[in-house]
Amino acid sequence: MSNHSENKNSTGFFESLKEHPSTDEFIKGLWRDNPVFVQVLGMCPVLAVSNTAENALAMGLATAFVLLMSNILVSSLRNFIPKQVRIASYILIIATFVTITDYVIQAISVDLHKSLGAFISLIVVNCLILSRAEAFASKNTIGKSILDALGMGLGFTFALFCLGAVRELFGNGSLFGLSLFSDNFQEWIVMILPAGGFFTLAIWLLIFNAAKERKLKT
Amino acid sequence: MNQTQTIHTTSSVSSTKMLQAMVGIGIMCALMIVLTFEGTKSRIAHNKAEALEKAIFKVIPGMVKKRTYQLNENSSFDTIRSEIKDASLVYAGYDENDQLVGMAIEASGIGFADIIRILYGYNPETQKIVGFYVLESKETPGLGDKIEKDENFLSNFSALDVTLVEDLSAIKNEIIPVKQGAKENPWEVDGITGATISSRSIGNILSESTSHWVPLIYKNRRSFDIKK
């Protein structure tokens, strides 16, 4: 035990976590199998709602919540749902949590609900959530499914935030609505527009893949 | 043959199970939605009322004070003190000197995706629509939702003509939606290319709502004065 904690100090937090197989389920979504930067899933909200850091964070957390709850339910019902109707059941479960999220966001703030607009309802068709239900939660225990959902959900939120922060910073000169530059700053309007979403995503993918390649070489 | 047999038996055996699973999940999901709906209802109503309040100040330029009026059976207006959720409410806005600067009216109608709820400001002095705000819409992001953001479209509603005929029974020229760039008269609503249906719906909603409300409000415009 003491040996292990020493090891933790020497190799760093993330490395030590990797040694546990169960925490690996959590870490993989954050980094190695990041839903946006590695699996390139759920592109519709990623490109559309990432125009400000706040929207990106809210959208990411809403998706993470739906993912977590549907993973828990799918995993706990995995022996009860017959194979033939599994997709229909998953969609029903996901749609329920999306509706719940919709109400909760309205209860939190009407303005936030308005700025996320139709994209909240569109979480239903986010392929990330269905793919985790089908590929992971339906085959694993509840504990593992929770870790998987948390990892993937936070990984998705992190990725959305990366895009949202960059786009808001250049497109609006602010972060979370706080102006960061002097009045002389000329906003890059293109970053707020849909095209900016593609540019920013491409640059992030480039950085991620370059980092991965470098790691493979060493 | 043998294979078909097996498939047939397995599917017939599990059909009760399938039904059980689907119905069971359906009931559970319905219960969860109902519970959330009940739990968030009052809070959402409160938030919406607050948003409406903010929107009223947006559609009537220069207003600092608000009063709510209700339409009664005699086609005139009564003040109401408590906030009742009713379709026949209008909101009067006043400036610092208690002068009426406009009326805010809520309207709704079918858009491209779902019902669009709007609020517009009407100034009885100039007989013009002076402000416009989308309260609720589920129009397609990037296309239909331009009705909320497109500056050219929104500029339609800074001075949209709704002058009444001589005997005050109807609007002289009803609001009509036209194609983008085709606006020639002050009562036309210039549309948005790429959001034809959504922008036309706004024109139609306004036209329907103004033909009902504007004559009523104009006839009763003195009853909204504070010093009386």
Interface residues (C-beta under 8 A of the other chain):
Chain A: A48 L77 F80 I81 P82 Q84 V85 A88 S89 L92 I93 A95 T96 T99 I100 Y103 V104 Q106 A107 S109 V110 D111 K114 G117 A118 F119 S121 P194
Chain B: S11 S14 K17 M18 A21 M22 G24 I25 G26 C29 M32 I33 T36 F37 T40 R43 I44 N47 K48 E50 A51 A113 E136 K138 E139 T140 P141 G142 D145
